[in-house]
Amino acid sequence: MARVVVDVVLKPEIHDPQGEAIAGACRRLGFGQVAGIRQGKRFEVELSGPADDAALARIAELAAELLANPVLEDFSLRTV
Amino acid sequence: MTARVGVVTFPGSLDDADAARAVTRAGGEPVPLWHGERDLHGVDAVILPGGFSYGDYLRCGAIARFAPVMSALVPAARAGLPVLGICNGFQILCEAHLLPGALTRNAGLRFISRDVRLRIETARTPWTSGYTAGQQIVVPLKSGEGAYAADPGTLAELEAAGQVVARYIEINPNGSAADIAGICSDSGSVVGLMPHPEHAVDELTGPGSDGLGFFASVISVLAGA
């Protein structure tokens, strides 16, 4: 079965306090090379048919309509 | 005739009872509306109450936006029905594109539960007509994702068009852009507010009765219509 992964991340200009808290924990753990972290979401979408262009276009619509809020977030699609 | 104000209950709504009580206290008739019904039962105005509709899954308000009741509410709101979204209701109005922008996680990460002082910025909406612009009120704020965000162009449009309804003063508790606590649609009839006026309608149970004006305003406007 074809699977599409939709990654949703906050837009660069949107403050991400969760990411900042995680980055702070990284430094406390000794991972000093971590300069910053942005937290996102990953959706694994199972398709009932092939992941062709038409199906991907529909999943992109779904991402823009429901999975991501375009005011705050960007999304990207990839097949796996 | 007594104004009939619908209060929607979604799975996970918390403040529907307080919103209904506030309507009663302001002299209106609260009408319970159910998320699963595509029917507004002829109400004169609607309140989307606070809470955690659908467990705040995905994003606050993102699932509630597609509830059957919204298929009746969205066109009615666009046609001028007064709608007030409080806290989670504000988040739902933004997700439904009835209001611009979005609510995101508090800057300090913590859930905030405290009384806040607001300045009412406009009395042109049916929900604030009983206040005067510049008036200060104290009402509770209780939210984890209450930081208002919008792109700079949208913020400039809101300011220019007088669509900022209320602003936090003294402190900005959650990192909201431009200290915004509430906004309205361009017509003014749809208002979203992050703090809770319905919890401030009685000296006995709230910080005062400053919030009653939101409910008294719409009932007065409807009585004069």
HADDOCK unambig.tbl for C-alpha pairs under 7 A between the chains (distance, minus, plus):
assign (segid A and resid 17 and name CA) (segid B and resid 107 and name CA) 5.84 0.50 0.50
assign (segid A and resid 17 and name CA) (segid B and resid 108 and name CA) 6.93 0.50 0.50
assign (segid A and resid 17 and name CA) (segid B and resid 109 and name CA) 6.20 0.50 0.50
assign (segid A and resid 18 and name CA) (segid B and resid 109 and name CA) 6.97 0.50 0.50
assign (segid A and resid 71 and name CA) (segid B and resid 101 and name CA) 6.14 0.50 0.50
assign (segid A and resid 71 and name CA) (segid B and resid 102 and name CA) 6.52 0.50 0.50
assign (segid A and resid 71 and name CA) (segid B and resid 150 and name CA) 6.76 0.50 0.50
